[in-house]
Amino acid sequence: MDRKTLNSDGFPRQFARSRRFSLGVPRHFTVSPDGDRFLFVRTGSGTDPVGRLWEYDCGTGEERILADPALLVGAGSGAVPEEERQRRERARERSEGVVSYATDDAGRLVVFALSGALWAVRTDGGAPFSVPAAGPVVDPRPSPDGRHIAYVSRGSCHVVDLTGTDRQLARAEGPEITYGLAEYAAAESMGRLRGYWWAPDSRRLLVARADITAVERRYIGDPADPTKPPRAVRYPAAGTANAEVTLWLLGLEGERVEVEWDRKAYEYLVDAGWDAHGPMIAVQSRDQRTVRTLTVDPATGATQVLHERTDPAWVELVPGTPTRTASGALVLPEDAGGTRFLTVGGLRVTPKGLQLGEVLGTADEQVLFTAGEDPTESHVWRHEPGHGVRRLSRAPGRYTGVERGGTVVLDGVTERGPEVSVVRADPDGDGGDGIGAGAGAGAGASYGVIASLAEEPVVVPRPVHLTLGERELRGALYLPSWHQEGTEKLPVLLDPYSGPGMQVAIRARAWFTCVSQWFAEQGFAVLVADGRGTPGRGPAWEKAVHGDLLTPALEDQVDALRAAGARFPDLDLARVAIRGWSFGGFLAAAAVLHRPDVFHAAVAGAPPTDQRLYDTHWKERFLGHPDEQPENYARSSLVGHGHLLRRPLLLVHGLADDNVAVAHTLRFSAELLAAGRPHSVLPLPGATHAPADDGVNENLLRVQRDFLRDALGGFKVPEERTSGE
């Protein structure tokens, strides 16, 4: 392959304009009850940020656009309500236009919001049409029977029929109260992005009310524009008050019943739903050691304990649980003996060593879920009584999916990039032993592929997958494509995340694997490793960081580096740098503070330097309450250790970050300065925790490269490898 192509300076530009190669990728799938068709969202190309609503015909393999924002509201999608902007920030949404939608049970009426306006379209023909609403619309969802649409506007919960007759079911009593929206901790740290749920009979809703009056107020300003007033946000920092969340049963005719549970003991509403057996909710204690599944009496709001999970560290929240099968069998995770099992009706249905990731849904008595035997992969599985569990996806990668009416849509990120395959079961066949992208068609199954319009990266990852050290850390080594073994020593760049909630050493071509390869093409040997605390290796591995988020994570990076250096002599362990963002940024800064004997330079992006400044649910999960266990916060923070810095350090932070506040970096920088420790700070005006500006994202890669090259020195990059720079 041509060196100039591999090392083209065009990669950062491509990375930015493609929004991390997310544009043009099909997502958000909904299969019709008969399995004959399904809906999805996809932008127009790999550089077009505007999402469109599509329908796929499983019989013909044809796609058609149901809604194009450019034809409805003009180019782009215009301004969105502040509540919707916050929802997208929590979801890390990078596109515009139609970014989400909801359907009735038949999959015939589809609703979505554009520029705060309510739109609907019928899949049986006709153009999209606007539905009059009382104000800016957030999170619209049709009733199961398709006769009404619920939505949130200015914190109040509304229901409108298709003629525009609007009813306000719950009015926000003040500016700090919302009905039908997820509060910050739920959306950012619990994975609950919803705040209301329809009853199956379409006559009532289960609605969350969030009162954030007692939550700590923070102010986010724009120092680049001193004439602009700061924005006030409510942020529940560790040890401080959470939002007060209650639940209400709201009838279309005005009925209102409060759901009762011990909110003092269980202040977190983890999830909720309403199926044929009635409403069901999951609540969690503040110390997160207990999660209860409760049934709700829809007439009185009274609750009963259906199940209780406890753990001496914390109860891990598994997406998609709790849920029930058609017979009412409760579907839950169970942690035991180093394995996270799937249980149905109280019985374990998955084998030891298969780690449950997420429950994707149920159909009759079948359960669709994700799980992995190897932490570098995650696959879609199905459990069916009498048939056990069967893996549906085959090729290496990380998958999710949906199933309905005999059709499975497998949404995968494989070693070739994003791949979406459609599997239609033949009622006269058995479906074979396995289905999915990369699998041979089994008996009784037909296949289709949904086109991805995403750009192909000009730098293609070439990882060497590794198992490193005594703890068998999963890692990947990225070497320059032009490097010839034994000809020269390469400086090493560790490129980890290594925190709870994310893995980077995976058998899939994700955006971060492309970035690691790009840094390799710049002259580094790039090593990534997933240490203790990362998901995918079972509960004992995840909870090894309980009480100390720093020591195990840093030890594992050092061990991975030394093990890789012993196997690959071309790695120059006398020149080692580390970079990262968020938890990875925290880890990078900690590396040069505490292990300057190993790490010689670091770039730390949006690092949470003071664990007390982070949110309640996420931080107290690992470190406990700061008033009760202050030593855990001191042990896991960078503040107080600034005097240890001896190596070059670049701190990068978005000034509009409402997740990891810029105060983390500013206070730490002040501490470094007071200790006489030179360092660099790069502020990003207007940037949130996930910077959205293409120019920032493009040049941020180059700034990091140049800083690390200068810090390590001794780079030998032939002219042809930097052509175009």
Buried (B, 14 or more C-beta within 10 A) or exposed (E): EEBEBBBBBBBBBBBBBBBBBBBBBBBBBBBBEEBBBBBBBBBBBBBBBBBBBBBBEBEEEEBEEBBBBBEBBEEBBBEBBEBBBBBBBBEEBBBBBBBBBBBBBBBBBBBBBBBBBBBBBBBEEEEBEEBEBBBBBBBBBBBBBBBBBBBBBBBBBBBBBBEEEBBBBBEBEEEBBBBBBBBBBBBBBBBBBBBBBBBBEBBBBBBBBBBBEEBBEBEBBBEEEEEEEEEEBBBBBBBBBBBBBBBBBBBBEEEEBEBBBEBEEBBBBBBBBBBEBBBBBBBBBBEBBBBBBBBBBBEEBBBEEBBEBEBEBBBBBBBBBBBBBEEEBBBBBBBEEEBBBBBBBEEEBBEEEBBBBBBBBBBEBBBBBBBBEBBBBBBBBBBBBEEEBBBBBBBBBBBBBBBBBBBBBBBBBBBBBBBBBBBBBEEEEEBBEBBBBBBEEBEBBBBBEBEBBBBEBBBBBBBEEBEBBEBEBBBBBBBBBBBEEEEEBBBBBBBBBBBBBBBBBBBBBBBBBBBBBBBBBBBBBBBBBBBBBBBBBBBBBBBBBBBBBBBBBBBBBBBBBBBBBEEBEBBBBEBBBBBBBBBBBBBBBBBBBBBBEBBBBBBBBBBBBBBBBBBBBBBBBBBBBBEEBBEBBBBBBBBEBBEBBEBBBBBBBBBBBBBBBBBBBBBBBEBBEEEEBEBBBBBBEBBBBBBBBBEBBBBBBBBBBEBBBEBBEEBEBEEEBBBEE
